[in-house]
Structures are given as structure tokens and as C-alpha cells.
Amino acid sequence: MENYTLEIAGLKRKLPFVKINEELAYASFVVIDDCELVCAVAPLLAERIKDCDLIMTAEAKGIALAYEVSKLLGFKRFIVARKSIKSYMNDPVSVSVKSITTTSVQTLYLDGKDATIIKDKKICLLDDVVSTGGSLKALEKLVEEAGGIVKAKACILAEGEAADREDLIYLQKLPLFKITSEGGYIAL
């Protein structure tokens, strides 16, 4: 299997290619278990996130990053939108989302307790990678439903056309890849 070599924050990672369809692929970036990488990129993101009260992320890949960035910003907590309703949730708020890395529509849920915390707060939405922006849109809807204000949107990598967005704080562009007739990959 071929890999894409990513260099970021002084670190190198080999990312496996994952087919989106017969013509297009992405390089799979999974940061949730990479303590070294999270600790290297979190300060770079934290210094660019301004005038926010809380960090919010979607379950699960952004959780380690949200923890570390929140800690660096001096926040006592962060908010996680869940992919299922948990037994401890009261009055959950929900929004459906389709992203490039999921095979079907998913629903994100915000505990009513967290919705109360978000109300009237300035929120930074945080994710590992933004590609189509579907997950960010769902998070933004959850914040709006809870009466919060989306102040910033941030990620480690902006994939494909997401790098052209003016509303996105990111550290580096991650290309999408065309699959060649020989089975190779060319960055777009």
C-alpha cells in the first residue's frame, strides 16, 4: 500500500490512501491516539484561536486535540458532540451530518447540560481535518440551537478545497488525490 508522507510541526507521518470512489482518494489522518502530534500542533492552533470561551468538537477523533488546546487556552472544560444518545443525556439537541470519511449520514447529539453551558458563549469549533465541512456545519447548527455564537472554526489540516475557505483557521493543506489508471496517486 502506498502512503502519503505528511510533515507538520516538525514531525513526519505516513498516511494511508483511502478510496472515495474509483477516481478519487484521501490520505487518512488519524490523530486521536498520536500524543506526540497532538502536543506538537496544539500550541500552534491555540495561539491562533482568539476571543473564544469554549472549544467544541465532534466525537471522536478531535477529542484529544480539543483537550490539549483547551488546556493551553486555560479553559476548564470543552464540549463534545456525541454520535449517539447516551443514557446520561437530558433533552439532547441533534443535527444530521454527512462527511467524506463516513459511509452514511450520522447524527450528532449535544447533551442538554452542554447546551446550557454553550448559551451566550463564543465557541471555537475544532476538528482534526476539514474537507467538505459537513461536520463543522453540523457543529455550527448545534451551537446555534443552543444559543451560542460560533466565533472561530479551526483544524489541523484543510483538505482539498477547504484550504480556500476564509473562515477556517488551519495549519496546513492536505491534498485530495486522483487515482491513476496504474493505481497510483497524484495530488490535486
N, C-alpha and C positions, 0 to 999 in steps of 0.2 A: 504494500500500500504506500502510495506517495503521501508526503506531508508538506504542509506549508510552514516555513520557519518564520516565526514572529519574533521580532526583537522589540522589547518595550521596557522602559525603566531600568535599563542596563541588564535585562535578563533575556534569555532565548528560550522559546518553547516551540516544539514541533506539534502542529495542529493537523489532525487527520482530515482529509476531504470527505464531505458527505454530500451525496447527490440530492439536489432538489427535484430535478427531472432529468431527462436524457441529455439535456444541453447545458445545464447549469449546476454548480456545486458551491458550497460554502466550506470554509475552514472552521472546524469545530473548536471553539474556545470555551473551555470549562474551567472556571476559576474557583468554584466553591471549596475545593479541597487543597488549593495551592496557597498555603500560608505565606510562602516567600513572595509570590507575585502580588497577593493582596496587600501585604505590608509595604511593598515597593511602590505600588500605584496609588494607594490610598492617600498619602500625603500630597501627591501631585493633583489629585482631584479635590481634596479638602481645601487647598489654597485657592482654588478657582470657584468654589461654591461660596457665594456671598449672600448675606441678608436672608437667611433661612432659619426657621425654628426647629424643623424636624426633617429627617431623611425617611423616605418611604420606598420600599422595593417590593417586587413580586417574589413569591416563593418559587424556586428555592435557590437558584444559582447566585442571586445578588445578595443573599443574607450575610455571608462573611464580609463582603465589601461594605455593605451598609453598616455593619457593626464597627468596622475599623474606621470608616470615615466619620461616623457619629462620634466615636471616642475621640478622634483627633479634633473635631469641632467643639468638643466639650458638652455634647448632648448627653442627657441621662438615659435616653431611650431612642428607638427607631420603630417604625411601623412596617409590618409585613402583611401584604395582601396574600391570602391563602388560596390554594387551588381547590379546596373543598371546605364544606362547613364542618367545623369542629364542635364537639359536644359542649364545650365551654362558651361558645359564642351566643350572645344575646342580640336579637334584632340585627342580623348581618345585612350589609349592603352588598349588592352583587352587580358585576358587569361581565359580559362575554367578550372574548378576545380570540383572534386567530393570528399566530405568529409564524415566522419562517421555520422555526425549529420544532413546531408541534404539528402533528399529523391531523388534528381535528380542532374544532372550536373548543376553547376552555373557558371556564368561568372563574373569575377572581372574586374573592369574598373579603370583606372588611368587617371585623367584629364591631358591634355597636359601641363598645367601650372605646375602641380605637377611633371610631368616627367622632365620638365626643371629644377626644383629645385633639383631633385634627381641626375641629371647628375654629374658624378665625385665625388659624396658624398659616405661616408661609412655609410651604413644603418644597423640598427638593426631591424629585423623582430620580431614583438611581438604579441602574442596571449594569450588567457586565458588558453586553453588546446590544446596540440598537441597529436594526436592519430596516424592516418595514415600518417600525414604530407602533405596531399593533399593541404590544404590551404597555408601552408608555401611554397610548391613548386610553386604554382601559384603566390604568392607574390614575390618569388625569380625571376621568369620569368619576372614579371612586372618591377622589379628593373633592371634586365639585359637589357631589351628592352629600358629602359630609360637611359641607360649608367651609372647606379650607381653600387656600389660594396656592396654585402651583406657581412658585417663584422661579424654579430652575429645573432643568432636565439634564442629567449627566450620566455618562457611561465611560467605560474604559476604551471601548472600540466602537467606531461608527462604521458599519458595514455597508458597502456599496453606496447607493445614493444618499444614505443617511448622513454621510460626510458633507453633503451640500446644505444640510439644514442649518439655518441661522439661530435656531432656538436650542441648540444642543451643545452642551459642554462635553468634549471628549478628548482623549489623549492622543489617539492615533486612528488612522483609517485602516480598515481591514477590507481588502477587495473581495468581490464575488469572483467566481472562476467559470470560464467557458470550458466545457469538456470537449476535447478534440476527438476526431474520428479514430485516433490511435489510442484513446483512453487516457491521454494526458490532460493537464490543467493549465489554462492560460488566464492570468489575472486580467480582469476587465477594468 
